[in-house]
Amino acid sequence: MRSDTRWYFDHNATTPIAPVTREAVSLAMEDAWANPSSLHQDGQRARRCFEEARAQVARFLGCSPKEIVFTSGGTEAANLAVLGGVRASTRRDRHVLTTAIEHPAVLEACAQLEREGVAVTYLQPSRQGVIGPEQFRRHLTKDTVLASVMHANNETGAVQEIAAMAAMAREAGVLFHSDGVQAAGKLAFSPVSAGVDFYSVSAHKLNAPKGCGALYARTGTVLAPLLHGGRQERGRRAGTESVTLAAALGAAVAMERPDVTPLRDRLEQGLLARIPGAHVNAGQAARLPNTTNVAFDGIAAESLVIALDLRGFSVSTGAACSSGSTEPSHVLLAMGLSPEQARSSVRFSLGLGNTAEQVDLLLEAAAEAVARLRALSPAHSEVVR
């Protein structure tokens, strides 16, 4: 039965627009619509709005405003760090160290570097989706110019020991980038305190509109720009700045956010208690407070996603950028899950607006949907007896 009421549990894919960011967009469109590079009063009013947004992001990350580069989103921010950091190197032999569980924004940037003759090593995670710092250290070489390790995984929520690895990279003279798109706003963290050189964030994961992101670039680092044109963003990113979207990101990072860990735990424990043959992927790792990734023996995750959607619940099989793919999650495969196990896994991610009542409704719907799907496939029902 299709439901006209919707409950959203896919915040890692994108987040609903918060009232404060909607208001910031409206005000910027009304008062700061001019080109912020113009010298006249209209332009300078836009410049003040833009720089206030930069200051808000800098306060959020605990850095200097000069270290913030506005981008079109997390993908561009990660590409600017990885491609820009490596291309700026004058060394003949260049090596990049990353992981097999990165977001495609990093993996595809690394693939491009390989096409340019750069050597890349992809570290394999443990069964819990974690890269060990000593494992990271062992793969640093004399030719390594940059390492990129995501702060928290978008599919499992597993959190990496970023500060420890950044310290190892600094000792070896290696630039260190971390994809913070999922972690920002969910974990207390400063790239300055952690010793990170580059840290990328995205507005639409923070209850602001799509189309804006930011890269923290530590003072003294050099980046080869991806876009060529004007001298905006201190020569690191050409193009007329989007004051409106930057203002929204600035408002978003200043928001207070509730701790949804109790809701995540209520959901996770409820699924395990109500549904035989349910297993939490990366359940023993330190994880984001809003994310649980659960494998359900004997069913196809896509079928469960559709069944829950018809009941009014938005959940996902993993990264939104990979939706429609017939291939199992590269993250879960790298963790050692079989293709069948990976294809049975569903991600639930919570955020603003979710309540205990919604979680309880989701638990009831999920238990009913899994039982029905297994009943439609008797052979699979043997798995959980």
Helices and strands as residue ranges (DSSP letters): E 7-8, H 19-31, H 41-61, G 65-67, E 68-71, H 74-87, E 95-99, H 104-115, E 119-123, H 133-138, E 144-148, H 162-171, E 175-179, H 191-194, E 198-202, G 203-205, E 213-217, G 233-235, H 243-253, H 261-274, E 278-281, E 291-296, H 301-310, E 313-314, G 320-322, H 330-334, H 339-343, E 345-349, H 356-375, H 378-381, G 382-384
